[in-house]
Amino acid sequence: MTHPLRIGIWALVHGNRAALNDPEEPYDASWRRNRGLVLEAESLGYDCVLVAQHTMNPHRTDLGQLEAWTASAALAAETSRIEIIAAIKPMLYHPVVLAKMALQIEEISGGRFAINLVNAWNRKEIEDAGLVFREHDERYAYGAEWLEVVERLMRGEEVQHQGRYFQVKDYVLRPAARGRARPRIYVGGESPPARDLVAARADVWFINGQPLEDVQALIADVRARPRQGEPVRFGLSTFVIARETEEEAQAEYRRLLDLAAQDAEIKAYVKANTDPAVAMRKTQAKFQSVGTNGGTAAGTVGSYDQVAARLAAFHAAGIDTLLTQFQPFEREMRRFAENVMPRLAHLRAA
Ligand SMILES: Cc1cc2nc3c(=O)[nH]c(=O)nc-3n(C[C@H](O)[C@H](O)[C@H](O)COP(=O)(O)O)c2cc1C
């Protein structure tokens, strides 16, 4: 069954998505900006917002960084329709505390809250806090047990759990979710253990931006893994550059590529802090692109018609949530809503 296509945005938790120094988009990761961005996205018809989680700015520690969970709670109170998805790195919060926070934001939002489990790449962020940065596959073993506890608590179950990492006794959280079983669970990560976790416990898998054939292969891989319950659903991150003509879009792509080249020092710093085992890094290295999490590698640079057709092809392949990035964000988000969304609706109707 194909679900309707939902379109979301990345909140600007650490400012610009493609290049840090852009005269057209001064650095700003403040609450004030993000609040305005999300309220506008909601009024333009966007369906969800992902609030990524980083405690320290991963690019430059002297730059501001929006805190995901407190900001998500505030966004929940200020908005009325958009789904709010807060990222969570399991090693940062005990599952009981996190499940309680998730249920609180579920109540504030009136049933529009979701978590996105991400198993971390930034060794420095974790180790400098004095926390344990486990090796890649062990992070997934920890994350799977963590999510099992969180899932049952978010469902309102009384939890008894004696595991390898967590011992929880007679725990029950109230108020439970109303009108549905629990907040939605997304997972962002691409490695084989990430795919197992998705098949076992996620509602939606967020895939890094990449060409259609690669995405089709990833979807087939996850669909073939053991699963109980509803079929898993799929989301894709993509950086969009859309213009009236393909030439104009390519010119803007080159402008952003040139600006991104000025971030070489930042990229080297990020690379030095990144766990070399993470799949995201390998995917990102395969393609020339701008933006994070695959950036434009899904082929979303082109005319309005080309971009709409490409996104419709991903939808036909099983992607039902698109998570968009732009730069400068607000201007391009409006352009997309005005020019690409109607074309997409038209293609879907056809
Ligand atoms: C849609 C999406 C969102 C992500 N958000 C975050 C985030 O908020 N914080 C973070 O540290 N990593 C984030 N990540 C990166 C994951 O932490 C990263 O993919 C991790 O290394 C998982 O390992 P794997 O890709 O090897 O499975 C995100 C990844 C995706 C696909």
The ligand as an SDF file (V2000), in Angstrom:
LIG
                    3D

 31 33  0  0  0  0  0  0  0  0999 V2000
   17.6030   11.4400    8.7050 C   0  0  0  0  0  0  0  0  0  0  0  0
   18.7990   11.3230    9.5900 C   0  0  0  0  0  0  0  0  0  0  0  0
   18.8900   12.1490   10.6980 C   0  0  0  0  0  0  0  0  0  0  0  0
   19.9980   12.1110   11.5410 C   0  0  0  0  0  0  0  0  0  0  0  0
   20.0390   12.9350   12.6150 N   0  0  0  0  0  0  0  0  0  0  0  0
   21.1040   12.8950   13.4530 C   0  0  0  0  0  0  0  0  0  0  0  0
   21.1490   13.6920   14.6190 C   0  0  0  0  0  0  0  0  0  0  0  0
   20.2030   14.3950   14.9400 O   0  0  0  0  0  0  0  0  0  0  0  0
   22.2440   13.6220   15.4070 N   0  0  0  0  0  0  0  0  0  0  0  0
   23.2900   12.8090   15.1230 C   0  0  0  0  0  0  0  0  0  0  0  0
   24.2730   12.8080   15.8750 O   0  0  0  0  0  0  0  0  0  0  0  0
   23.2620   12.0170   14.0250 N   0  0  0  0  0  0  0  0  0  0  0  0
   22.1980   12.0430   13.1900 C   0  0  0  0  0  0  0  0  0  0  0  0
   22.1490   11.2210   12.1020 N   0  0  0  0  0  0  0  0  0  0  0  0
   23.3080   10.4250   11.7920 C   0  0  0  0  0  0  0  0  0  0  0  0
   23.3340    9.1170   12.5120 C   0  0  0  0  0  0  0  0  0  0  0  0
   23.7770    9.3360   13.8250 O   0  0  0  0  0  0  0  0  0  0  0  0
   24.3140    8.2440   11.7750 C   0  0  0  0  0  0  0  0  0  0  0  0
   23.7460    7.8140   10.5780 O   0  0  0  0  0  0  0  0  0  0  0  0
   24.8300    7.1610   12.6470 C   0  0  0  0  0  0  0  0  0  0  0  0
   26.1620    7.0820   12.3630 O   0  0  0  0  0  0  0  0  0  0  0  0
   24.1770    5.8550   12.4290 C   0  0  0  0  0  0  0  0  0  0  0  0
   25.1130    4.9200   12.0030 O   0  0  0  0  0  0  0  0  0  0  0  0
   25.0340    4.1310   10.6550 P   0  0  0  0  0  0  0  0  0  0  0  0
   24.6520    5.0900    9.5860 O   0  0  0  0  0  0  0  0  0  0  0  0
   26.3980    3.5230   10.5110 O   0  0  0  0  0  0  0  0  0  0  0  0
   23.9810    3.0590   10.8790 O   0  0  0  0  0  0  0  0  0  0  0  0
   21.0390   11.2060   11.2530 C   0  0  0  0  0  0  0  0  0  0  0  0
   20.9360   10.3530   10.1520 C   0  0  0  0  0  0  0  0  0  0  0  0
   19.8280   10.3990    9.3270 C   0  0  0  0  0  0  0  0  0  0  0  0
   19.7380    9.4660    8.1570 C   0  0  0  0  0  0  0  0  0  0  0  0
  1  2  1  0
  2  3  1  0
  2 30  2  0
  3  4  2  0
  4  5  1  0
  4 28  1  0
  5  6  2  0
  6  7  1  0
  6 13  1  0
  7  8  2  0
  7  9  1  0
  9 10  1  0
 10 11  2  0
 10 12  1  0
 12 13  2  0
 13 14  1  0
 14 15  1  0
 14 28  1  0
 15 16  1  0
 16 17  1  0
 16 18  1  0
 18 19  1  0
 18 20  1  0
 20 21  1  0
 20 22  1  0
 22 23  1  0
 23 24  1  0
 24 25  2  0
 24 26  1  0
 24 27  1  0
 28 29  2  0
 29 30  1  0
 30 31  1  0
M  END
$$$$
